[in-house]
Amino acid sequence: MTTPQARVAVVTGAASGIGAAIADQLIAAGVHVALLDKNVPASPAAVRRSDVSGHGDAMLVPCDVRDDLGVASAIDRVGTWRNRIDVVVNAAGVLVRSDIAATTPQTWQDVLDINLTGTFRVVQATLPYLVDPATAGTKRLINIGSGAADRGYAYPAYTASKGGVVAMTRQMAAELAPHGVTVNAINPGFVRTAINDDAWSDSEVRTRWEKTIPLGRMGRAEEVAAVACFLASPSASYVTGQTIAVDGGRGSSAATPV
């Protein structure tokens, strides 16, 4: 009896936060994961997890999603590593806390270059693997958006970039459906990651945020990762073009934005 070949995933922004949690859970599920991040030395946990018998393997790949050639080179390394890519998770992102008046053209460009254009670069580089007719119907593309895309409670560059990710997800889902590729987005709400360390360290700010969340607390990266792992799984084969909020009910409430 032939053993099915293990699936291979690419996760960007995998050194920390939501990206690291997604990589860790995919590895635990037996998926081979390439962890792409410009700060790869900061992400040893998933590689240690991959050493456990029965889990997927992992490879750290330096990659700055702002760099066209760097992205192409990183994806080439992954292709050489396992000769296939089945799942792509775009979790690399940055938040600059700058309001309309204070947002410079350079800040605007920098945020969009990572969050939106960086996502596009990775998708374009992995496209030959995703549309491979030999594995049609098994490929998954997951983009990490933000609740700010729907509610506009963050800052202009970040909100615009994540709104673009959500819109691009819908377009990609329609374009890639004939190839059997499912494409979905996840919109996290307030999740405890390094981006939100300021809220966690300030009890007054944290309390104000949590009052806008029906479940009464900020989320955990592992809770977002669980949804991503479902979307990456065979069980999600008929789910595409969707944006799934993981926000403690905040998006469906009438709570006043922070």
N, C-alpha and C positions, 0 to 999 in steps of 0.2 A: 504494500500500500504506500502510495506517495504522500509525503507530508506536505501540506500546503506551505508555500513560501511565506514567511512573515512579511507583514506590510511595513512600509517605510514612510516615515513622516518627516517633514521639514517644519520646524517651529522657529519663527523669528522672535527677537526680543526674549530669548530663552534664558538669559542669565539671571533674571529676577522677576518678581511679581507674577502677573497672570501667565506670562509666557513660560516661566519656570514651572508653575503648578501644572500647566497643560502638558508640558514635556514629561514631567514626573509621572502623571497619571497614565499617559500613553505608554511609557516604558513599563509601568506596572501591569498594563494590559497585554504586554508581549509585543508591542510595536517597536521596531527599530527607529530611533529618533535622531535626526541631525539637529543639534542645537546651534542656531545661528544667532550671533550677537557680536557687537563690537567690543564687548567686555567679557569674552569667554572665560577668562580665569576666575570670574566671579560665580561660575555655575558648576561647581563640582558635585553637588548633591545628586543630580540625576545620573551622572556617570557612576557614582558609587552604587546607586540603586541598580544600574544595569549589570553590575557584577553578581547580583543575586541570581542563582539558578532559576530558570523558568521565566525570567523577565526579558524584555527586549534589550537590545544593545543600544549604545549611544555614542555619538561622535560630536566633539566640539569643533565648530567651524567659525573662525573670525569672519565677520561680515557686517559692513556698514550699509544699510539699505539706501543710503544717499548716493552710493557709488555704483554706477551702471556696470562697469567692468568687474568690480568686486562682487556684486551679486551674481553675475554670470559665472565667475570663477568658483564661487561657493557652491552653486548648484551643480557645476561640473564635478566638483569633488564628491558631492552626495551621489550623483549618478554613477561615478566610478566605484564608490563604496559598496552599493547594493544593486546597481543596475536597474533601479526602478524608484519611482516616487508615487505614493498612493494618496498621501494626505499632505495638504499645505495649510499651515496655520499662521496667519499674519498677525502677530501680537506686538511687534515693535512699535513703540510710540513715545511721544514726548508731550508734556503739557507745560506751556509757558504762561504764567499768571500775569497777563498783561491785558488791560481793558482797551477799548477802541482807541481812545486818545493816545495811549502809551504804546500801542503796537506799531513798531517800525516796519517798513517794507521788508527789511532783512529778517526780522522775527517772523513775520507772516510767511515768508518764503521758506524759512528753515523748518517751521512746524509742518507746513503742507508737504515739504520735500520728504520728510520722514513718514508722517502718518498716512498720507494719501498717495503720493507718487512712489514712495517706498513700497507700499502694498502692491501697486501696479507693476513695479519692476520685478518683484518676486514672482508674481503671477505669470508675467510674460516669460520669465526665465524658466519656470517649471512647466510651462504649457505643453511642450513636446511630450513630457511624461504623462501629464494629465489626460491628454487626448489620444494616447496610444490605443489603437483599436483592439489590440490583443487583450487589454484589460478593461474594456469599456464597461461602465456600470458600477465600477468599484472605487472610483476616485472621488475625493472629498476636498473642497476648498472652503476654509473657514476664516472669515475676517473679523477682527475685533474692532467694533465701533465704540459707541458710548451713548449713554442716556442723554448726553448733551445734544446729540444729533436731533433728538425729538423735542427736547424741552428748552434748549438754549440757555442752560444755567451756568455754563462755564465761560470761557473767554473766546473772543472772536476767531482767532486762528485755529484753536483746538476744535471749537464747535464746527467751523466750516470744514476742517479736514475730516472729521468723523462723519459729518453729514455726507461728504463726498464718498467716503468708504461705504456707507449704507446704500447710496444711490448706485455706486459702481457694482456692488454686490448683486443688486437686482438685475442690472444689465448683463453681468457676467453669467448669472444663472440662466437667463434666456438664451444667451449665445452658446453656452457650453452644454446645455441640456441635450442636444442631439448627439453629443459625444458621451453621454452617460455620466457627466460630471455634475455632482450636486454642489451648489454654492450658497452658503448661508453666512449671516452676520450675527454676532452676539453683541448686545448693547449692555455692558455692565453699568450699574449705578455706582453709588459710593462704596468702593471696595478698599479694604486696608492693604495698600501697597506703598512703595516708597514715594510715589507721586503724592499721596495723601498723608504723609508723615506729619505735616504741619497740623492737620486736623486732629490726629491722634494725640499729639503732644499738647494740644490746647483744649482743656476740658470744656470751655465755653463754646468754642467752635464746634467741637464734636457733638455736644448736646444740641446745638442749633441744627446741625446737619441731621442728626438722628430723629429729630422731631418731624422732619419732612418725609420719613420713611415709615410706611404702615407697620412693618415688622419691628420697628423701633431700634434697629441697629445697622451698622455698616456691614457689608458683606465680606466674605473671605475669598481669596484667590482660588482656593480649592473648589468653591461652589461654582465659580465661572468655569473652571477646568472640567468639572463633571458634565456640564452642558456641552462643552467642546468635544469631549470624548464620546458623548452620545452621537453628536453630529458626524463625528469621524467614523463611527461604527457601521457595520452592515445593517443594523436596525434602523438607521436613518436613510435608507435607500430611496424613500419616496418623499423626502423633505428637501425642498430647494427653493431658493428665492425668498427665504424668510429672514426676518430680523427678530431675534429672541431676546427679550429683556431679562436680565438677571439683576434685579434692582430692589428686591424686598417689597415690591408693589408700588414703588414710588411713581413709576410712569403712568399707572392707572389711577392715581389719587389726585385730589384737588389741592394737595399741599403746596404752600408757597415756596417757590424756588429760593435757594440760599443766595 
